[in-house]
Amino acid sequence: TYLVSLAFFAILASLATALFFMLRGGSAGPRQSRRMARALALRVGVSIFLFACILLSWKFGLIHPTGIPAGA
């Protein structure tokens, strides 16, 4: 649960950073755009890492799906 919480925090922080650079970078030029793109790329990477961790946890039996049974 700590890994998931940390990953969600990292995703939100990366989005906030990208928003900051987008709002501030009106006439700042390509440097701000590069920083914004890097922040968004980090968000995508962390999201993929989180998805892979959840998928592997399910595959190894560490977490179990709940909810509506299949075919109901």
C-alpha positions as a printed Julia matrix, in Angstrom:
72×3 Matrix{Float64}:
   0.0     0.0     0.0
   2.94    2.34    0.6
   4.18    1.86   -2.95
   0.76    2.66   -4.41
   0.38    5.75   -2.2
   3.86    6.95   -3.11
   3.21    6.39   -6.82
  -0.07    8.34   -6.71
   1.67   11.18   -4.89
   4.44   11.18   -7.52
   1.85   11.26  -10.33
   0.03   14.21   -8.75
   3.29   16.05   -8.05
   4.4    15.57  -11.65
   1.09   16.89  -12.96
   1.35   19.92  -10.67
   4.9    20.56  -11.85
   3.86   20.36  -15.51
   0.96   22.74  -14.84
   3.32   25.17  -13.13
   5.73   25.16  -16.09
   2.85   25.46  -18.55
   1.37   28.49  -16.8
   4.72   30.15  -16.21
   6.25   29.39  -19.58
   4.29   31.77  -21.8
   7.28   33.64  -23.22
  10.07   31.72  -21.49
  10.82   29.7   -24.58
  11.81   26.11  -25.24
  13.48   25.56  -21.87
  10.15   25.71  -20.02
   8.52   23.51  -22.66
  11.26   20.93  -22.22
  10.78   20.94  -18.45
   7.02   20.56  -18.84
   7.46   17.67  -21.29
   9.92   16.0   -18.93
   7.44   16.29  -16.04
   4.68   14.76  -18.15
   6.98   11.97  -19.33
   7.81   11.22  -15.71
   4.09   10.99  -14.96
   3.6     8.51  -17.78
   6.55    6.44  -16.6
   5.32    6.33  -13.0
   1.81    5.41  -14.19
   3.16    2.52  -16.27
   5.33    1.38  -13.34
   2.32    1.46  -11.0
   0.19   -0.52  -13.46
   2.95   -3.11  -13.88
   3.32   -3.46  -10.1
  -0.42   -4.0    -9.68
  -0.47   -6.51  -12.53
   2.5    -8.45  -11.13
   1.01   -8.41   -7.64
  -2.16   -9.97   -9.02
  -0.17  -12.52  -11.05
   1.82  -13.65   -7.98
  -1.29  -13.8    -5.79
  -0.43  -10.89   -3.51
  -3.72   -9.14   -4.29
  -7.07  -10.63   -5.23
  -9.86   -9.1    -7.3
 -13.18   -8.5    -5.59
 -16.54   -7.27   -6.7
 -18.98   -8.57   -9.26
 -18.22  -12.15  -10.33
 -17.61  -12.77  -14.03
 -20.74  -13.73  -15.93
 -23.15  -12.22  -13.41
